[in-house]
């Protein structure tokens, strides 16, 4: 595989050349060092290409079903006072009694 050399004597590999070399490396049973030596690629260059290739591939997301406990019953109306008492109403009809209840609680506090 031919690569171009720049004035510094370093080889410049095209994107296509890198892809082909990486594909050959993955198909080979060679160590990184042996592959780099046989194909005229610097070991550090091959290692860098492999790292960049790994980082470019998004990790696979695994999903797992999670069963949540039954939620606590929800209250249509919940009032928490500054004193810390809590009034919870189970149905809408109790809302009409709320002002009277709150006055009574305020007077007793």
N, C-alpha and C positions, 0 to 999 in steps of 0.2 A: 504494500500500500504506500503510495507516494505521498509525501507531505511537502509543503513548501518550507524553505528555510528563510528566516529573515536575517538581517545583517549581523545580529548577535550570535548566530550559529544555532539558535533555538529553532526547533521545528514548530510549525503552525499547522494544526490539524483542523480540517473543516468539520462542520457539524456532522455532515454525512459520514466522514471518515471515523469520527469518534463513535457515532452510533453503530457503525459496522464493527469496529473493534470491540465495543462493549458487547455486542451480540455474539461475536466469536468467543470472547472471554467467558460469557455465561454458558456457552455450549461446550467449552473445553473443560477438561478435568485438571487444568494446570493451576498452580498457585499464582498469586498475583505477580510475584517476582519472576517466575519462569515465563509467564505469558508476556510480561513487559520486555524481558530480555529477548525472547524469540521474535517479537514484533517491532522492536526498535522504539519502544515507548518508555519514557522514564517511569520508574516505579511510583514516584510521588505523583506524577501526572495521572497514571492509571487509578491510583487511590483517590485522587481528587475527582476524577470523572465518575467513579463508582459512588462516591459520597453525594455528588450533585445529582446523580441519577436516583439514588435512594430518597433524597430530600424532595425531589420533584414529584414523586409518586405519593398521592395522598394516602394516609393510613386508612385502612378499612375500619369502619365503625361497626361495632357489634352491639346489637340491641338485645335486651333481656326483659322479659315481661316481669313487672313488679306488681305484686298484689298488695294493695293498701288496705289497712283495716277500715271497717265501716266508719264513715265520718260521724262525728257527734251530731245529734239533731240540730238543725239550724232553727234559729228563732227569727220570725219576721221582724220583731222589734226587740232591741236590747238597749237598755239605758244603764250607764255606769255613772254613779255620782262621784263628786270630788271626795266624799267621805269613804268611798270604796264599796258601797252597796250596789248590787246589780239587780235590775228588774228585767225579766224576760217574759215576753208575751208570746203565747203559742199560736194564737189566731188573730185575725184582723178585728174581730168584734170586741176584743179586750182593749183596743186602742182608745175607744171612747171613754173608758174608765181610767186611763192613764193619768190625766191631769189631777184627778181627785186623789189617786194613789200617791202621786209625787208630792202633792201638798201635805198629805198625811205623813209621809216619810220625812219630809223637810222639817215639819214641826216636831217630830219625835227625836230628831238628831241633835 
